Amino acid sequence: MDTVNTIRNRILQLSDERDLTINKLATISALPPSSVKNILYGRSCDPKIGTIKKLCDGLGITLGEFFSTKEFDELEQDIK
């Protein structure tokens, strides 16, 4: 799995755990719904860390908590 799909899956997992729709997540994260949808539907190939930080703020977690998963730990290096 690649980084963008891992980010997408993590956002979906956290939203599902909190019973949040995409629009509700966008609202509590102070982001346009289109920004969140672009990440989730694969139209954003390189989500900015600032956007991920806002999502984390809306979800009530830190960036460290967002990225602290087995899936992120197992990602292969993009540059070898």
Sine and cosine of phi, psi and omega as CSV:
sin_phi,cos_phi,sin_psi,cos_psi,sin_omega,cos_omega
0.00,0.00,0.55,-0.84,-0.01,-1.00
-0.99,-0.11,0.13,-0.99,-0.09,-1.00
-0.87,0.49,-0.73,0.69,-0.06,-1.00
-0.89,0.45,-0.67,0.74,0.04,-1.00
-0.92,0.39,-0.56,0.83,0.04,-1.00
-0.92,0.39,-0.66,0.75,0.07,-1.00
-0.88,0.47,-0.73,0.68,0.01,-1.00
-0.84,0.55,-0.76,0.65,-0.02,-1.00
-0.89,0.46,-0.60,0.80,0.01,-1.00
-0.92,0.39,-0.67,0.74,0.04,-1.00
-0.88,0.47,-0.70,0.71,0.01,-1.00
-0.89,0.46,-0.67,0.74,0.01,-1.00
-0.88,0.48,-0.76,0.65,-0.04,-1.00
-0.91,0.40,-0.62,0.78,0.04,-1.00
-0.91,0.42,-0.68,0.73,0.00,-1.00
-0.90,0.44,-0.68,0.74,0.02,-1.00
-0.86,0.51,-0.51,0.86,-0.05,-1.00
-0.98,-0.19,0.07,1.00,0.00,-1.00
0.83,0.56,0.72,0.69,-0.02,-1.00
-0.96,-0.28,0.69,-0.72,0.15,-0.99
-0.99,0.17,0.22,-0.97,0.05,-1.00
-0.86,0.51,-0.70,0.71,-0.02,-1.00
-0.91,0.42,-0.65,0.76,0.02,-1.00
-0.91,0.41,-0.68,0.73,0.05,-1.00
-0.86,0.50,-0.70,0.71,0.02,-1.00
-0.87,0.49,-0.70,0.71,-0.03,-1.00
-0.88,0.47,-0.75,0.66,-0.04,-1.00
-0.96,0.29,-0.25,0.97,0.02,-1.00
-0.99,-0.15,0.03,1.00,-0.02,-1.00
0.84,0.54,0.67,0.74,0.03,-1.00
-0.83,-0.55,0.47,-0.88,0.13,-0.99
-0.93,0.38,0.65,-0.76,0.04,-1.00
-0.80,0.61,-0.54,0.84,-0.01,-1.00
-0.89,0.45,-0.55,0.84,0.02,-1.00
-0.91,0.42,-0.69,0.72,0.01,-1.00
-0.93,0.37,-0.69,0.72,0.00,-1.00
-0.89,0.45,-0.60,0.80,0.02,-1.00
-0.88,0.47,-0.62,0.79,0.05,-1.00
-0.94,0.35,-0.74,0.67,-0.11,-0.99
-0.94,0.35,-0.50,0.87,-0.03,-1.00
-0.99,-0.15,0.17,0.99,0.11,-0.99
0.98,0.19,0.20,0.98,0.02,-1.00
-0.99,0.11,-0.31,0.95,0.06,-1.00
-0.98,-0.22,0.94,-0.35,-0.09,-1.00
-1.00,0.07,-0.20,0.98,-0.05,-1.00
-0.46,-0.89,0.97,0.24,-0.04,-1.00
-0.86,0.51,0.68,-0.74,-0.01,-1.00
-0.96,0.28,0.53,-0.85,0.00,-1.00
-0.89,0.45,-0.53,0.85,0.05,-1.00
-0.89,0.46,-0.61,0.79,0.04,-1.00
-0.93,0.38,-0.69,0.72,0.02,-1.00
-0.90,0.44,-0.62,0.78,0.04,-1.00
-0.88,0.48,-0.68,0.73,0.03,-1.00
-0.90,0.44,-0.64,0.77,0.06,-1.00
-0.88,0.47,-0.67,0.74,0.03,-1.00
-0.88,0.47,-0.67,0.74,0.03,-1.00
-0.86,0.50,-0.70,0.71,0.02,-1.00
-0.90,0.44,-0.57,0.82,0.00,-1.00
-0.99,0.13,-0.18,0.98,0.01,-1.00
0.97,0.24,0.53,0.85,0.03,-1.00
-0.76,-0.65,0.23,-0.97,0.05,-1.00
-1.00,-0.01,0.26,-0.97,0.11,-0.99
-0.86,0.51,-0.63,0.78,0.03,-1.00
-0.86,0.51,-0.68,0.73,0.03,-1.00
-0.91,0.41,-0.60,0.80,0.01,-1.00
-0.88,0.47,-0.72,0.69,-0.09,-1.00
-1.00,0.02,-0.10,1.00,-0.05,-1.00
-1.00,0.07,0.96,0.29,0.03,-1.00
-0.67,-0.74,0.35,-0.94,0.04,-1.00
-0.87,0.50,-0.61,0.79,-0.04,-1.00
-0.88,0.47,-0.67,0.74,0.03,-1.00
-0.94,0.33,-0.61,0.79,0.02,-1.00
-0.89,0.45,-0.50,0.87,-0.06,-1.00
-1.00,-0.03,0.00,1.00,0.03,-1.00
-0.89,0.47,0.66,-0.75,0.08,-1.00
-0.98,0.21,0.48,-0.88,0.04,-1.00
-0.91,0.42,0.68,-0.74,0.05,-1.00
-0.97,0.26,-0.52,0.85,-0.01,-1.00
-0.93,-0.37,0.82,-0.57,-0.04,-1.00
-0.87,-0.49,0.00,0.00,0.00,0.00
